[in-house]
């Protein structure tokens, strides 16, 4: 499928300003051109509207990041050895489960929380609860489960 020519080259009309031009420069089309490692603020102004963003140029960026998941259960889970968020979480005690993973950056993880015996997290009406996390940086996610069914 081809992109219509009118949409292929949409470029923002406005001006970029860089606080520290030793770190980056910005091409007219908005392309960021890194010059050295460091942080600076880039500002864009168009039609009287101004927006700014701090950016950081790094020497190296891993394609994987640490992600930890913690589940707290309101009810004691005496017989459960693990809770699963599709990935196995280790039992800390009868109310807490945890694990740490190294996962690919810029991905998403969709899952349900469930137990060894197949029971899963549900809402007050008994409907399954689904979770989704986006992995864009190191992450620690906590979930509290009120009810298993």
DSSP file (Angstrom, degrees, kcal/mol; ACC not computed):
  #  RESIDUE AA STRUCTURE BP1 BP2  ACC     N-H-->O    O-->H-N    N-H-->O    O-->H-N    TCO  KAPPA ALPHA  PHI   PSI    X-CA   Y-CA   Z-CA
    1    1 A X              0   0    0      0, 0.0     2,-0.3     0, 0.0     0, 0.0   0.000 360.0 360.0 360.0 130.5    0.0    0.0    0.0
    2    2 A X        -     0   0    0      1,-0.0     2,-0.4     0, 0.0     3,-0.0  -0.695 360.0-122.4 -95.2 146.5    1.4    3.4   -1.0
    3    3 A X        -     0   0    0     -2,-0.3     5,-0.1     1,-0.1    -1,-0.0  -0.727  37.6-106.0 -83.2 131.4    1.1    6.5    1.1
    4    4 A X    >>  -     0   0    0     -2,-0.4     3,-1.8     1,-0.1     4,-1.4  -0.305  28.2-119.2 -56.4 140.1   -0.6    9.3   -0.8
    5    5 A X  H 3> S+     0   0    0      1,-0.3     4,-0.8     2,-0.2    -1,-0.1   0.811 112.3  60.3 -52.7 -33.6    1.9   12.0   -1.8
    6    6 A X  H 34 S+     0   0    0      1,-0.2    -1,-0.3     2,-0.2    -2,-0.1   0.807 112.6  37.7 -66.4 -28.1    0.1   14.6    0.2
    7    7 A X  H X4 S+     0   0    0     -3,-1.8     3,-0.9     1,-0.1    -1,-0.2   0.643 100.8  74.9 -95.8 -17.0    0.6   12.6    3.4
    8    8 A X  H 3< S+     0   0    0     -4,-1.4    -2,-0.2     1,-0.2    -1,-0.1   0.804 105.0  32.3 -68.6 -29.7    4.1   11.3    2.8
    9    9 A X  T 3< S+     0   0    0     -4,-0.8     2,-0.5    -3,-0.1    -1,-0.2  -0.128  72.3 152.7-124.0  37.8    5.9   14.6    3.4
   10   10 A X    <   -     0   0    0     -3,-0.9     2,-0.4     1,-0.0    -3,-0.1  -0.576  21.6-177.8 -70.4 121.4    3.9   16.4    6.1
   11   11 A X        -     0   0    0     -2,-0.5     2,-0.1    19,-0.0    19,-0.1  -0.970  29.8-111.1-123.4 136.2    6.4   18.5    7.9
   12   12 A X        -     0   0    0     -2,-0.4     2,-0.7    17,-0.2    18,-0.0  -0.401  27.1-136.8 -65.2 139.8    5.6   20.7   10.9
   13   13 A X        +     0   0    0     -2,-0.1     2,-0.3     2,-0.0    -1,-0.1  -0.880  62.1  71.9-101.1 117.3    5.8   24.4   10.1
   14   14 A X  S    S-     0   0    0     -2,-0.7     2,-0.4    14,-0.2    32,-0.2  -0.977  77.0 -72.9 168.4-168.1    7.6   26.3   12.9
   15   15 A X  E     -A   45   0A   0     30,-2.5    30,-2.4    -2,-0.3     2,-0.4  -0.951  27.6-149.4-124.5 140.1   10.9   26.9   14.5
   16   16 A X  E     -A   44   0A   0     -2,-0.4     2,-0.4    28,-0.2    28,-0.2  -0.825  11.1-170.2-101.2 143.4   13.1   24.8   16.7
   17   17 A X  E     -A   43   0A   0     26,-2.5    26,-3.2    -2,-0.4     2,-0.5  -1.000   7.3-155.6-132.5 135.9   15.4   26.2   19.3
   18   18 A X  E     -A   42   0A   0     -2,-0.4     3,-0.3    24,-0.2    24,-0.2  -0.940   9.3-151.7-113.3 128.9   18.1   24.1   21.1
   19   19 A X  S    S+     0   0    0     22,-2.7     2,-0.5    -2,-0.5    -1,-0.1   0.915  93.4  25.7 -63.4 -44.6   19.3   25.2   24.6
   20   20 A X    >>  -     0   0    0     21,-0.2     3,-1.7     1,-0.1     4,-1.2  -0.881  65.9-173.9-125.7  99.2   22.7   23.6   24.2
   21   21 A X  T 34 S+     0   0    0     -2,-0.5    -1,-0.1    -3,-0.3    -2,-0.1   0.520  80.5  71.8 -73.9  -3.9   23.7   23.3   20.5
   22   22 A X  T 34 S+     0   0    0      1,-0.1    -1,-0.3    13,-0.1     3,-0.1   0.709 102.0  45.4 -77.1 -20.0   26.8   21.3   21.5
   23   23 A X  T <4 S-     0   0    0     -3,-1.7    12,-3.3     1,-0.3    13,-1.6   0.922 127.6 -14.5 -86.8 -52.0   24.5   18.4   22.4
   24   24 A X  E  <  -C   34   0B   0     -4,-1.2     2,-0.3    10,-0.2    -1,-0.3  -0.951  49.2-151.2-145.6 162.8   22.2   18.3   19.3
   25   25 A X  E     -C   33   0B   0      8,-1.7     8,-3.0    -2,-0.3     2,-0.5  -0.941  19.3-136.1-129.4 159.8   21.0   20.3   16.4
   26   26 A X  E     -C   32   0B   0     -2,-0.3     6,-0.2     6,-0.2   -10,-0.1  -0.968  12.5-139.1-120.5 124.6   17.6   20.1   14.7
   27   27 A X    >   -     0   0    0      4,-2.6     3,-2.3    -2,-0.5     6,-0.0  -0.329  33.6-102.9 -72.6 162.7   17.2   19.9   10.9
   28   28 A X  T 3  S+     0   0    0      1,-0.3   -14,-0.2     2,-0.1    -1,-0.1   0.798 123.4  56.0 -58.7 -29.7   14.3   21.9    9.4
   29   29 A X  T 3  S-     0   0    0      2,-0.1    -1,-0.3   -18,-0.1   -17,-0.2   0.431 124.7-102.3 -84.5   2.8   12.3   18.7    9.0
   30   30 A X    <   +     0   0    0     -3,-2.3     2,-0.2     1,-0.3    -2,-0.1   0.422  69.4 151.3  95.0  -1.4   12.6   18.0   12.8
   31   31 A X        -     0   0    0      1,-0.1    -4,-2.6    -5,-0.1     2,-0.5  -0.477  43.1-133.0 -66.9 129.4   15.3   15.4   12.5
   32   32 A X  E     -C   26   0B   0     -2,-0.2     2,-0.7    -6,-0.2    -6,-0.2  -0.735  17.1-162.2 -85.7 127.0   17.4   15.3   15.7
   33   33 A X  E     -C   25   0B   0     -8,-3.0    -8,-1.7    -2,-0.5     2,-0.1  -0.908  12.7-143.7-113.3 103.9   21.2   15.3   14.9
   34   34 A X  E     +C   24   0B   0     -2,-0.7   -10,-0.2   -10,-0.2     3,-0.1  -0.404  25.8 170.0 -70.3 141.7   23.2   14.2   18.0
   35   35 A X        -     0   0    0    -12,-3.3     2,-0.3     1,-0.5   -11,-0.2   0.675  63.1  -8.5-117.8 -38.6   26.6   15.8   18.5
   36   36 A X  S    S-     0   0    0    -13,-1.6    -1,-0.5     2,-0.1     2,-0.2  -0.979  79.2 -81.3-156.3 165.1   27.7   14.7   22.0
   37   37 A X  S    S+     0   0    0     -2,-0.3     2,-0.3    -3,-0.1    21,-0.2  -0.477  79.1  78.0 -70.1 137.1   26.4   12.9   25.1
   38   38 A X  E    S- B   0  57A   0     19,-2.0    19,-3.2    -2,-0.2     2,-0.3  -0.900  72.1 -77.6 152.7-177.6   24.4   15.1   27.4
   39   39 A X  E     + B   0  56A   0     -2,-0.3     2,-0.3    17,-0.2    17,-0.2  -0.886  42.6 157.5-115.9 146.7   21.0   16.7   28.1
   40   40 A X  E     - B   0  55A   0     15,-2.1    15,-3.0    -2,-0.3     2,-0.5  -0.962  37.5-110.2-155.0 168.8   19.4   19.7   26.6
   41   41 A X  E     - B   0  54A   0     -2,-0.3   -22,-2.7    13,-0.2     2,-0.5  -0.907  23.4-159.8-108.0 132.5   16.0   21.3   26.0
   42   42 A X  E     -AB  18  53A   0     11,-2.8    11,-2.3    -2,-0.5     2,-0.4  -0.942   8.7-163.8-111.0 131.8   14.5   21.5   22.6
   43   43 A X  E     -AB  17  52A   0    -26,-3.2   -26,-2.5    -2,-0.5     2,-0.4  -0.930   4.9-164.7-118.1 140.0   11.7   24.0   22.0
   44   44 A X  E     -AB  16  51A   0      7,-3.2     7,-2.6    -2,-0.4     2,-0.4  -0.989   5.3-170.9-124.0 132.0    9.3   24.1   19.0
   45   45 A X  E     +AB  15  50A   0    -30,-2.4   -30,-2.5    -2,-0.4     2,-0.3  -0.986  12.4 161.4-127.0 129.6    7.2   27.1   18.2
   46   46 A X  E >   - B   0  49A   0      3,-2.6     3,-2.3    -2,-0.4   -32,-0.1  -0.962  68.1 -14.4-149.5 127.4    4.4   27.2   15.7
   47   47 A X  T 3  S-     0   0    0     -2,-0.3     3,-0.1     1,-0.3   -33,-0.0   0.848 128.2 -49.9  50.6  41.7    1.5   29.7   15.2
   48   48 A X  T 3  S+     0   0    0      1,-0.2     2,-0.5     0, 0.0    -1,-0.3   0.406 113.6 116.8  82.4  -3.4    2.0   31.2   18.7
   49   49 A X  E <   -B   46   0A   0     -3,-2.3    -3,-2.6     2,-0.0     2,-0.4  -0.857  46.3-164.1-101.4 132.7    2.1   27.8   20.4
   50   50 A X  E     +B   45   0A   0     -2,-0.5     2,-0.4    -5,-0.2    -5,-0.2  -0.953  10.3 175.4-120.5 134.2    5.3   26.8   22.2
   51   51 A X  E     -B   44   0A   0     -7,-2.6    -7,-3.2    -2,-0.4     2,-0.3  -0.991   5.9-171.7-134.2 143.2    6.3   23.3   23.4
   52   52 A X  E     -B   43   0A   0     -2,-0.4     2,-0.3    -9,-0.2    -9,-0.2  -0.960   5.1-175.1-136.6 157.1    9.5   22.1   24.9
   53   53 A X  E     -B   42   0A   0    -11,-2.3   -11,-2.8    -2,-0.3     2,-0.4  -0.981  24.0-129.6-150.8 132.6   11.0   18.8   25.8
   54   54 A X  E     -B   41   0A   0     -2,-0.3     2,-0.3   -13,-0.2   -13,-0.2  -0.711  31.8-171.7 -80.6 133.0   14.2   17.8   27.6
   55   55 A X  E     -B   40   0A   0    -15,-3.0   -15,-2.1    -2,-0.4     2,-0.4  -0.917  11.5-150.2-124.2 154.3   16.1   15.2   25.6
   56   56 A X  E     -B   39   0A   0     -2,-0.3     2,-0.6   -17,-0.2   -17,-0.2  -0.987   3.1-152.7-127.2 129.4   19.1   13.2   26.5
   57   57 A X  E     -B   38   0A   0    -19,-3.2   -19,-2.0    -2,-0.4     2,-0.3  -0.889  22.5-167.3 -98.3 124.9   21.7   11.8   24.1
   58   58 A X        -     0   0    0     -2,-0.6     3,-0.1   -21,-0.2    -2,-0.0  -0.779  28.9-131.2-114.9 157.7   23.4    8.7   25.5
   59   59 A X  S    S+     0   0    0     -2,-0.3     2,-0.3     1,-0.3    -1,-0.1   0.868  92.4   4.8 -71.0 -38.7   26.5    6.8   24.5
   60   60 A X        -     0   0    0     -3,-0.0     2,-0.4     2,-0.0    -1,-0.3  -0.994  59.5-163.6-150.8 139.6   24.7    3.4   24.4
   61   61 A X        -     0   0    0     -2,-0.3    -3,-0.0    -3,-0.1     0, 0.0  -0.978  22.3-133.1-130.1 118.7   21.1    2.3   24.9
   62   62 A X        -     0   0    0     -2,-0.4    -2,-0.0     1,-0.1    43,-0.0  -0.281   8.0-137.2 -65.8 152.0   20.4   -1.4   25.6
   63   63 A X  S    S+     0   0    0     41,-0.1    42,-2.4    42,-0.0     2,-0.3   0.362  89.4  56.2 -90.1   5.5   17.7   -3.1   23.7
   64   64 A X  E     -D  104   0C   0     40,-0.3     2,-0.3    42,-0.0    40,-0.2  -0.980  65.3-170.9-135.9 148.6   16.5   -4.8   26.9
   65   65 A X  E     -D  103   0C   0     38,-2.7    38,-2.5    -2,-0.3     2,-0.3  -0.953  31.4 -99.0-136.5 155.5   15.5   -3.3   30.3
   66   66 A X  E     -D  102   0C   0     -2,-0.3    73,-2.1    36,-0.2     2,-0.4  -0.581  37.3-175.8 -75.1 135.3   14.7   -4.7   33.7
   67   67 A X  E     -De 101 139C   0     34,-3.1    34,-3.1    -2,-0.3     2,-0.4  -0.992   3.4-168.4-131.2 123.0   11.0   -5.1   34.5
   68   68 A X  E     -De 100 140C   0     71,-2.6    73,-2.7    -2,-0.4     2,-0.4  -0.911   2.4-162.8-113.4 143.9    9.8   -6.2   37.9
   69   69 A X  E     -De  99 141C   0     30,-2.5    30,-1.5    -2,-0.4     2,-0.4  -0.989   4.9-172.9-127.1 129.6    6.3   -7.3   38.7
   70   70 A X  E     -De  98 142C   0     71,-2.7    73,-2.5    -2,-0.4     2,-0.5  -0.980   3.2-166.3-123.6 132.8    4.8   -7.5   42.2
   71   71 A X  E     -De  97 143C   0     26,-2.8    26,-2.3    -2,-0.4     2,-0.5  -0.981   0.9-167.0-121.6 127.7    1.4   -9.0   43.0
   72   72 A X  E     -De  96 144C   0     71,-3.1    73,-3.1    -2,-0.5     2,-0.5  -0.956  10.0-154.6-110.8 128.5   -0.3   -8.4   46.4
   73   73 A X  E     - e   0 145C   0     22,-2.9    73,-0.2    -2,-0.5     4,-0.1  -0.889  13.3-150.9-105.9 130.8   -3.3  -10.6   47.1
   74   74 A X  S    S+     0   0    0     71,-2.7     2,-0.3    -2,-0.5    -1,-0.1   0.896  88.5  58.2 -62.8 -40.0   -6.0   -9.5   49.6
   75   75 A X  S    S-     0   0    0     70,-0.4     2,-0.2    -3,-0.1    70,-0.1  -0.706  99.3-108.3 -91.3 143.5   -6.7  -13.1   50.4
   76   76 A X        -     0   0    0     -2,-0.3     2,-0.7     1,-0.1    19,-0.2  -0.507  23.4-153.3 -67.3 134.6   -3.9  -15.4   51.7
   77   77 A X        +     0   0    0     17,-3.1     3,-0.3    -2,-0.2    -1,-0.1  -0.710  25.9 165.0-111.0  77.5   -2.9  -17.9   49.0
   78   78 A X  S    S+     0   0    0     -2,-0.7    -1,-0.2     1,-0.2    17,-0.1   0.843  74.6  39.4 -66.6 -36.3   -1.6  -20.7   51.3
   79   79 A X  S    S+     0   0    0     -3,-0.2     2,-0.3    15,-0.1    -1,-0.2   0.601  91.8 102.6 -91.1 -12.4   -1.5  -23.4   48.6
   80   80 A X        -     0   0    0     -3,-0.3     3,-0.1     1,-0.2    -3,-0.1  -0.544  42.0-178.2 -78.3 133.2   -0.2  -21.3   45.7
   81   81 A X  S    S+     0   0    0      1,-0.3    10,-0.9    -2,-0.3     2,-0.3   0.726  71.6  10.5 -94.5 -29.5    3.4  -21.7   44.8
   82   82 A X  E     -F   90   0C   0      8,-0.2    34,-0.8    15,-0.1     2,-0.4  -0.976  56.8-145.6-145.5 156.1    3.4  -19.1   42.0
   83   83 A X  E     -FG  89 115C   0      6,-1.4     6,-3.1    -2,-0.3     2,-0.4  -0.951  26.7-143.4-115.4 145.3    1.2  -16.4   40.5
   84   84 A X  E     +FG  88 114C   0     30,-3.2    30,-1.9    -2,-0.4     4,-0.2  -0.922  30.9 176.6-115.6 135.5    1.5  -15.9   36.8
   85   85 A X  S    S-     0   0    0      2,-2.7     2,-0.5    -2,-0.4    28,-0.2  -0.430  89.1 -75.7-117.4  49.7    1.4  -12.7   34.7
   86   86 A X  S    S+     0   0    0     26,-0.3     2,-0.3     1,-0.1    27,-0.1  -0.161 135.6  71.4  67.9 -33.4    2.0  -15.0   31.8
   87   87 A X  S    S-     0   0    0     -2,-0.5    -2,-2.7    12,-0.0     2,-0.2  -0.839 102.6-102.4-101.0 144.9    5.5  -14.9   33.3
   88   88 A X  E     -F   84   0C   0     -2,-0.3     2,-0.4    -4,-0.2    -4,-0.2  -0.479  30.2-158.7 -75.8 134.1    6.0  -16.8   36.7
   89   89 A X  E     -F   83   0C   0     -6,-3.1    -6,-1.4    -2,-0.2    10,-0.2  -0.928  18.4-126.7-109.0 134.9    6.1  -14.8   39.9
   90   90 A X  E     -FH  82  98C   0      8,-2.4     8,-2.6    -2,-0.4     2,-0.4  -0.509  24.3-107.8 -83.8 147.0    7.8  -16.3   42.9
   91   91 A X  E     + H   0  97C   0    -10,-0.9     6,-0.2     6,-0.2     3,-0.1  -0.594  34.7 173.2 -75.0 125.2    6.1  -16.6   46.3
   92   92 A X  E    S-     0   0C   0      4,-3.0     2,-0.3     1,-0.6     5,-0.2   0.826  74.3 -33.3 -92.9 -48.7    7.5  -14.2   48.9
   93   93 A X  E >  S- H   0  96C   0      3,-1.6     3,-0.8   -16,-0.0    -1,-0.6  -0.867  82.8 -71.5-154.6-173.6    4.7  -15.1   51.4
   94   94 A X  T 3  S+     0   0    0     -2,-0.3   -17,-3.1     1,-0.2   -14,-0.1   0.612 132.6  35.4 -67.8 -10.1    1.0  -16.0   51.2
   95   95 A X  T 3  S+     0   0    0    -19,-0.2   -22,-2.9     1,-0.1     2,-0.4   0.526 112.6  61.5-114.1 -10.5    0.0  -12.5   50.2
   96   96 A X  E <   +DH  72  93C   0     -3,-0.8    -4,-3.0   -24,-0.2    -3,-1.6  -0.964  49.1 176.0-131.8 135.6    3.0  -11.4   48.0
   97   97 A X  E     +DH  71  91C   0    -26,-2.3   -26,-2.8    -2,-0.4     2,-0.3  -0.980  13.1 168.9-134.8 145.7    4.5  -12.6   44.8
   98   98 A X  E     +DH  70  90C   0     -8,-2.6    -8,-2.4    -2,-0.3     2,-0.3  -0.997  11.2 165.9-156.3 150.4    7.4  -11.1   42.8
   99   99 A X  E     -D   69   0C   0    -30,-1.5   -30,-2.5    -2,-0.3     2,-0.4  -0.953  21.8-140.0-162.6 159.9    9.9  -11.6   40.0
  100  100 A X  E     -D   68   0C   0     -2,-0.3     2,-0.3   -32,-0.2   -32,-0.2  -0.974  22.2-177.4-124.5 136.1   12.3   -9.5   37.9
  101  101 A X  E     -D   67   0C   0    -34,-3.1   -34,-3.1    -2,-0.4     2,-0.6  -0.893  27.9-132.9-130.5 157.1   12.8  -10.0   34.2
  102  102 A X  E     +D   66   0C   0     -2,-0.3     2,-0.3   -36,-0.2   -36,-0.2  -0.964  41.1 175.0-109.9 113.1   15.0   -8.5   31.4
  103  103 A X  E     -D   65   0C   0    -38,-2.5   -38,-2.7    -2,-0.6     2,-0.1  -0.813  36.5 -86.9-123.4 157.4   12.7   -7.8   28.5
  104  104 A X  E     -D   64   0C   0     -2,-0.3     3,-0.5   -40,-0.2   -40,-0.3  -0.355  46.6-119.5 -62.9 138.0   12.9   -6.2   25.1
  105  105 A X  S    S+     0   0    0    -42,-2.4    31,-0.2     1,-0.2     3,-0.1  -0.387  91.3  30.7 -74.6 157.1   12.5   -2.4   25.1
  106  106 A X  S    S+     0   0    0     29,-2.6     2,-0.3     1,-0.2    -1,-0.2   0.866  95.8 113.8  60.8  41.2    9.6   -0.8   23.1
  107  107 A X  E     -J  135   0D   0     28,-1.1    28,-3.5    -3,-0.5     2,-0.3  -0.858  57.6-131.1-129.6 169.2    7.3   -3.8   23.5
  108  108 A X  E     -J  134   0D   0     -2,-0.3     2,-0.4    26,-0.2    26,-0.2  -0.890   8.0-155.0-119.8 153.6    4.0   -4.4   25.2
  109  109 A X  E     -J  133   0D   0     24,-2.6    24,-2.2    -2,-0.3     2,-0.4  -0.969   8.9-172.2-131.2 115.3    3.0   -7.2   27.5
  110  110 A X  E     +J  132   0D   0     -2,-0.4     2,-0.3    22,-0.2    22,-0.2  -0.905  24.9 141.1-107.1 135.1   -0.7   -8.1   27.8
  111  111 A X  E     -J  131   0D   0     20,-2.5    20,-3.3    -2,-0.4     2,-0.3  -0.982  43.4-126.9-161.9 166.7   -1.7  -10.7   30.4
  112  112 A X        -     0   0    0     -2,-0.3     2,-0.5    18,-0.2   -26,-0.3  -0.908  31.9-120.4-115.5 151.1   -4.1  -11.9   33.1
  113  113 A X        +     0   0    0     16,-0.5     8,-2.6    -2,-0.3     2,-0.3  -0.818  45.3 161.2 -89.9 129.6   -3.0  -12.7   36.6
  114  114 A X  E     -GI  84 120C   0    -30,-1.9   -30,-3.2    -2,-0.5     6,-0.3  -0.960  30.2-121.6-147.7 165.2   -3.7  -16.3   37.5
  115  115 A X  E >   -G   83   0C   0      4,-3.0     3,-1.8    -2,-0.3   -32,-0.2  -0.463  36.8 -97.1-102.8 171.1   -2.7  -19.0   40.0
  116  116 A X  T 3  S+     0   0    0    -34,-0.8   -33,-0.1     1,-0.3    -1,-0.1   0.849 123.5  54.6 -53.2 -38.1   -1.3  -22.5   39.7
  117  117 A X  T 3  S-     0   0    0      2,-0.1    -1,-0.3     1,-0.1     3,-0.1   0.414 122.4-103.9 -84.2   3.4   -4.8  -24.0   40.0
  118  118 A X  S <  S+     0   0    0     -3,-1.8    -2,-0.1     1,-0.3     2,-0.1   0.281  74.2 139.6  95.4 -10.5   -6.1  -21.9   37.1
  119  119 A X        -     0   0    0     -5,-0.1    -4,-3.0    29,-0.1    -1,-0.3  -0.428  34.8-161.3 -65.8 142.8   -8.0  -19.4   39.1
  120  120 A X  B     -I  114   0C   0     -6,-0.3    29,-2.5    -3,-0.1    -6,-0.3  -0.813  25.9 -85.7-125.1 165.7   -7.6  -15.9   37.7
  121  121 A X  B     +K  148   0E   0     -8,-2.6     8,-1.8    -2,-0.3     2,-0.3  -0.494  50.7 179.6 -68.4 133.5   -8.1  -12.3   38.9
  122  122 A X  B     -L  128   0F   0     25,-1.9    25,-0.4     6,-0.2     6,-0.2  -0.918  24.4-117.4-132.9 160.4  -11.7  -11.1   38.4
  123  123 A X    >   -     0   0    0      4,-2.5     3,-1.9    -2,-0.3     6,-0.1  -0.169  51.0 -79.5 -84.3-173.8  -13.6   -7.9   39.1
  124  124 A X  T 3  S+     0   0    0      1,-0.3    -1,-0.1     2,-0.1    -2,-0.0   0.688 132.5  50.1 -62.5 -18.4  -16.5   -7.5   41.5
  125  125 A X  T 3  S-     0   0    0      2,-0.1    -1,-0.3     0, 0.0     0, 0.0   0.360 120.9-104.1-102.1   3.8  -18.8   -9.0   38.9
  126  126 A X  S <  S+     0   0    0     -3,-1.9     2,-0.3     1,-0.3    -2,-0.1   0.524  73.7 141.0  88.3   6.0  -16.7  -12.0   38.2
  127  127 A X        -     0   0    0      1,-0.1    -4,-2.5    -5,-0.0    -1,-0.3  -0.636  59.0-104.1 -83.6 138.7  -15.3  -10.8   34.8
  128  128 A X  B     -L  122   0F   0     -2,-0.3     2,-0.5    -6,-0.2    -6,-0.2  -0.291  30.4-135.7 -59.9 142.5  -11.7  -11.5   34.1
  129  129 A X        -     0   0    0     -8,-1.8   -16,-0.5   -16,-0.2     2,-0.4  -0.892  17.1-160.5-103.3 129.6   -9.3   -8.5   34.5
  130  130 A X        -     0   0    0     -2,-0.5     2,-0.3   -18,-0.1   -18,-0.2  -0.882   3.8-160.9-110.5 141.2   -6.7   -8.0   31.7
  131  131 A X  E     -J  111   0D   0    -20,-3.3   -20,-2.5    -2,-0.4     2,-0.4  -0.867   6.3-171.2-119.1 153.2   -3.6   -5.9   32.1
  132  132 A X  E     -J  110   0D   0     -2,-0.3     2,-0.4   -22,-0.2   -22,-0.2  -0.975   2.6-175.3-143.7 129.9   -1.3   -4.3   29.6
  133  133 A X  E     -J  109   0D   0    -24,-2.2   -24,-2.6    -2,-0.4     2,-0.5  -0.976  17.4-142.2-125.1 142.5    2.1   -2.7   30.2
  134  134 A X  E     -J  108   0D   0     -2,-0.4     2,-1.0   -26,-0.2   -26,-0.2  -0.885  12.5-146.8-101.3 130.8    4.3   -0.9   27.7
  135  135 A X  E     +J  107   0D   0    -28,-3.5   -29,-2.6    -2,-0.5   -28,-1.1  -0.802  47.8 132.9-103.7  94.9    8.0   -1.5   28.2
  136  136 A X  S    S+     0   0    0     -2,-1.0     2,-0.3     1,-0.3    -1,-0.2   0.455  75.8   2.1-118.3  -8.2    9.8    1.7   27.2
  137  137 A X  S    S-     0   0    0     -3,-0.2    -1,-0.3   -71,-0.1   -72,-0.1  -0.948 105.6 -50.6-164.6 169.7   12.2    2.0   30.2
  138  138 A X        -     0   0    0     -2,-0.3     2,-0.4    -3,-0.1   -71,-0.2  -0.285  68.7-167.6 -53.1 139.8   13.1    0.1   33.4
  139  139 A X  E     -e   67   0C   0    -73,-2.1   -71,-2.6     2,-0.0     2,-0.4  -0.982  30.5-168.6-142.3 142.2    9.8   -0.6   35.1
  140  140 A X  E     -e   68   0C   0     -2,-0.4     2,-0.4   -73,-0.2   -71,-0.2  -0.966  19.5-172.1-128.7 115.5    8.4   -1.8   38.4
  141  141 A X  E     -e   69   0C   0    -73,-2.7   -71,-2.7    -2,-0.4     2,-0.4  -0.911   5.6-164.0-113.1 134.2    4.7   -2.6   38.3
  142  142 A X  E     -e   70   0C   0     -2,-0.4     2,-0.4   -73,-0.2   -71,-0.2  -0.946   5.9-174.0-115.5 136.3    2.5   -3.5   41.4
  143  143 A X  E     -e   71   0C   0    -73,-2.5   -71,-3.1    -2,-0.4     2,-0.5  -0.987  11.1-155.7-128.0 140.1   -0.9   -5.1   41.2
  144  144 A X  E     -e   72   0C   0     -2,-0.4     2,-0.6   -73,-0.2   -71,-0.2  -0.973  10.7-154.3-115.9 123.7   -3.3   -5.8   44.1
  145  145 A X  E     +e   73   0C   0    -73,-3.1   -71,-2.7    -2,-0.5   -70,-0.4  -0.863  15.5 178.7-101.7 121.6   -5.8   -8.6   43.5
  146  146 A X        +     0   0    0     -2,-0.6     2,-0.3     1,-0.3    -1,-0.1   0.773  69.5  20.3 -86.8 -30.1   -9.0   -8.4   45.5
  147  147 A X        -     0   0    0    -25,-0.4   -25,-1.9   -73,-0.1     2,-0.4  -0.997  56.1-162.9-150.4 138.1  -10.6  -11.5   44.1
  148  148 A X  B      K  121   0E   0     -2,-0.3   -27,-0.2   -27,-0.2   -29,-0.1  -0.937 360.0 360.0-116.3 141.2   -9.7  -14.8   42.5
  149  149 A X              0   0    0    -29,-2.5   -28,-0.1    -2,-0.4    -1,-0.1   0.281 360.0 360.0-148.8 360.0  -12.2  -17.0   40.6
